[in-house]
Amino acid sequence: MYSPGLERSGNSWAEEHGCSTACQGAVASAQQHAPGGERPLLHMSWKDTMRRVVRQSKFRHVFGQAVKNDQCYDDIRVSRVTWDSSFCAVNPRFVAIIIEASGGGAFLVLPLHKTGRIDKSYPTVCGHTGPVLDIDWCPHNDQVIASGSEDCTVMVWQIPENGLTLSLTEPVVILEGHSKRVGIVAWHPTARNVLLSAGCDNAIIIWNVGTGEALINLDDMHSDMIYNVSWNRNGSLICTASKDKKVRVIDPRKQEIVAEKEKAHEGARPMRAIFLADGNVFTTGFSRMSERQLALWNPKNMQEPIALHEMDTSNGVLLPFYDPDTSIIYLCGKGDSSIRYFEITDESPYVHYLNTFSSKEPQRGMGYMPKRGLDVNKCEIARFFKLHERKCEPIIMTVPRKSDLFQDDLYPDTAGPEAALEAEEWFEGKNADPILISLKHGYIPGKNRDLKVVKKNILDSKPTANKKCDLINIPKKTSDTTSVQNEAKLDEILKEIKSIKDTICNQDERISKLEQQMAKIAA
């Protein structure tokens, strides 16, 4: 009974396949006692041992595939600004890409179906006076996007339902409060119209976009540049990675640091820190010897990491993209030509390497589609939008399955577009988890309501002695605000009436034409 798979001497086969010491011993022992030196196939014990050795996971065979050329977005001049953001943001309707622009900053917003060559005259969003550094789609409205720029401002834009036909120069609201360039913008995951921005002035500001006010200003917590900021699952905490090599967990409403780790990664190159669904923090950074590292931390005890892995010696910053539904983290290095992915579990070593998607061209940036924008019929579990120098290339990650039925183990209920809280509720101290939706029948985008900004009358709010209280307290709604809201509502109703009248008019014309055609046929 001979097995070609075990024909190599000693334990080399078992070692090569990553087997445990016990397993290697079993192979050696079986070889030793086989008659005539034959190497037996270890039926039962071998299978049992392998079952224990190879970790079971439905994501072990995830594979990535780039789409065909005609499904890419071509002839795009991707931004060359030296900033470590992803330069791309995606939702189920649009892909937005920061581009090179003379005399200011601009980004493209393309409907997902607008593939192929993009004309140089295609309209852009171009209201900033300095280069755009970061963009982020609102999770509760697929037509609203925020942008941060070197001109020290944050702008919030409303994109028309079918995309741009003319360049957009007027934002819905301009948020001014930073004294240096704004490199990070991030929407609150569950509260409507709450936006966070972080600038090179080492300050984090949290805005109520609905009123255009800065309600929380964390300007004394970071002594050096902030590399990134991430909200936790329900938006009650944020974690930050900074140039001072610290990872901080902050309660923004209490304005206090909940946990902190000095020298989370000892290298001088930029770090990243993101919250996971279970409350742990995942970081990427560099060792003292400039090796790229990834680590997992428990905010309740940040003395030692839960796991720490060294990867390679490339110098590109690792951008982590996290799927809370499947607990998979995708790492995209700037300047790399690969995407590595890992599964986070409760079993040691906690961060399990799954696979690598490799291509020839290096990536300048990367967009990541929310789960509700994926094709569940093709078992697609992630879609990336890889930025090259002159194009954007979608990459689809799938789990091979033979059945055409809906795979509910791959698609647990996921965060939907409905906000769980209003901005005022969150600022008052309420928390809420995301409102989940099922993807069983696919996701059909609903109609988004327009973003209305109602500026409050600053003269009507009484000044207080305590600056911190002033930032958190929300001014009471005035009669002026109510009248402005009523006017806005009236305008909306009048527009709808006009639209219905126009439709009726068009239908009347169509009916009369059809009647004329009938009369001709009858005659």
Secondary structure by P-SEA (a helix, b strand, c coil): ccccccccccaaaaaaacccaaaaaaaaaaaaaccccccccccaaaaaaaaacbbbbccccbbbbbcccccccccccccccccccccccccccbbbbbbbbccccbbbbbcccccccccccccccccccccccccccccccccbbbbbccccbbbbbbbccccccccccccccccccccccccccccccccccbbbbbccccbbbbbcccccccccccccccccccccccccccccbbbbbccccbbbbbcccccccccccccccccccbbbbbbccccbbbbbbbccccccccccccccccccccbbbbccccccbbbbbbbccccbbbbbcccccbbbbbbbccccccccccbbbbbcccccccccccccccccccccccccccccccbbbbbbbbccccccccccccccccccccccccaaaaaabbbbccccccccccccccccccbbbbbcccccbbbbccaaaaaaccccccaaaaaaaaaaaaaaaaaaaaaaaaaaaaaaaaaaaaaaaaaaaac
